[in-house]
Amino acid sequence: MEQLNLDFGTKEEKGMVNKVGEELAKARKRKGLSQEKLALELPVSRESLAKYEIGTRNIPDDLRDDIAIALDDVEYYFVTWSAAAGEVAIPYLDGDYIDKHPSSMMILTKKETSEALENLENVCWYKPNHCIDDLEKKQLKQAMFEILDAATSLVNLVGVLCRDYKFSMKGIFKEWRLSLKLRNYKK
C-alpha cells in the first residue's frame, strides 16, 4: 500500500498544494474530462489523481509536465507557474475589474504598456548606480512595477487569445521560444 506524505512543510506550502490541486480539478472539468479519463492519459491512477485534486497528496515533480500537456489549460498554466516560481511569476488576472474578452484585454494591455513606457522616461539613465538618490530609486522602482503590470497584461492577453481561439498555450510558447533562438535572443 502506498504511503501518504502529508508533511508539506509551511502553512504557505500547504496552501499552494491545495491551490494547485483545486486548479487541477477545475481545469479537468473545464476540459470536460472525468478523473478516470484524465488518469488514462497520465501514468497515474484515478485514486492518486483524486488525492492531488483535494490536496492530500503533492503532485510529483516528474508528473507536472504530463498533467500540463494533457490539460493544456490557460488558467492551470498560470497557477502551476506560480507554484513552481513562487513570487517570481506572472499572475492570472481574475479580479473584479478584469474583463476577459480579447478586445478588453487588448485595451488593458495598451494602457499598461503605455504607462510602463511613460515611467521609463522618468528614470535617470545617465548616472552610475552608486550615484542614484532616494527619489531616483523610487522612480526606478515605480517603473519596474509598471513594467511588471505591462508584462502581466501581455501574457494574460496571450492566454485569453489561446483560450478563445483554441490555440495550445504550450504550443504557442514552444514556437515563440524557438523564434527567440532563431533571432539569437536566447541560446
N, C-alpha and C positions, 0 to 999 in steps of 0.2 A: 504494500500500500504506500502511496506517495506521502511524503512528509510535507505538511504545510509550513511555510516560513512566514509567520505573522509578525516578525520583527522588522518593520520598515524603517526604523530609525526615528527621526524627529517627527513632531506633530505636522510640520510643513511637508515632509516627505510622504507621510501617510495621506495627507490631503491631496497631494499630487497623484498618488497611486489611485485614489478614489476618483479624481477628476479624469484621469486617462481612461480608467475603466468605464466610467459613466459615458465619456465621449465615444468610446469603442461601441457601447451598446446603442447610443444614438446614431452613430454613423452606420452601423449594421442595419438598423431599422430604416434609416433614410434610403439605403440601397435596396431595401425590400428583402433582406436576407434573414433567414432564421439562424439560430445558433448552430443548428445541425448543418445547414448548407455552408455557412462560413467555415465551420470546422473541417468540412470535407476539402476545402481549398487550402487548408493550412496543416502543418504537421502537429496537430493538437486535437485533443478530444473535445467534445461538446461540453463536458463537465469542467474541464480546465478553462475553456473559454468563458463559461458562466462565472467561474471564480475570478477571472480577470475583470469581468464587467462589474461585479459587485465589490471589487476591491479587497477580497480576502487573499488574493494571490497577486504578486507582482508579475508583470509581463516580462519574460526573459528577454535580455538584450538581443539575442540571436533570432527572436521571433518578431521583433518590432517591424523590421523591413517587410517581412512576409505579410503581416497584417496590413500595413500601409498600402502595399501593392494590391492586395486582394480587395481592399475597400476603395482605394483611390478617391477619398472624400476630402474636400477642401477644408472643412472645419476640423476634421481629425488631424490633418497635417499641422495646422496651427497649434493645436493642443499638445501634440507629441513633440513638436519643435520646442515649445516652451518647457515641456517636461525634461527634455534632453539638455537644453541650453540654459535653463534657469532664467535669470533676469535678462540674459543677452539673447532675446528672441523677439520677433515681430508678433504682437498680439493680434488675435482675430477680433475685428471691430464688430461688436454686437450690442452696443449701448443704445439707449432710448433715442438718441439723436442721429442714429445711423440708418439710412435708407439703403438697402442692399440692391436697389435697381442699378443696372450698369451706368445709366446716364447720371444718376445721383452720385454714384461713386466716382465717376469721371470729374464731376464738378468739385467734389471734395478733394480729389487728387490735385486738380489745378489750383485750388485755393491753398492747400498745404504746401505745394511745391513753390508757389509764388511767395508765400510767407518765408519759406526757407531761404530762397534766393535773396529776398529783401534783407533778412537778418545777416546773411553772409556779407552783404555790403557794409554792415556796421562793424564788422570785426577788423581789428588792427592787424594787418598782414605784414607790415613792414618792420615791426620791432622784433628783436630776438625774444625768445620765450622768457628769459630771465628778466626782461625789462617791462613786461606787461604788468600794469597796475590792477587793483581790485575791480574797478569799473570795467576795464577791458576784459578781464577774466569772466565777469558776469555776462558781458555781451557775447563772449565766445560760448559760454555755457548755454545761453538762450538760443544761439544759432544752432548748437548741437541738438537741442530739444526740437527745434523746428525741422531740422534735417531728419530726425527720427520720425516726427509726425508725417513728413512727406514720404519717407520710405515705407512707413506703415500703410498709408493710404494707397500707395502704388502697389504693394504686394497684395493688399486686400482687393484692389481692383482686378488684379490678375486672377485671384481666387474666384471672384464673382463672375468674371468672364468665362473661366473654366467651367464653373458650375452651370451657368445659364446656357452656354453654347456647347456643352458636353465634351470639353477638352479634358484630357487627363492632366491634372496639375503636375504630377510626377513627370509625365512625358514632356510638358512644356519646359519644366526646369532642366530636364536632361538635355533637350535640344539647345536651350539657352546656354548651359554650361559648355557644351560643345562649341557654340558660337564664340564664347569668351576665349576658348583655347585657339580657335582658328584666327582670331583677331590679336592673338598674343597678349591678351589681358590676364590670362591665367595659364600656369604651366600644367 
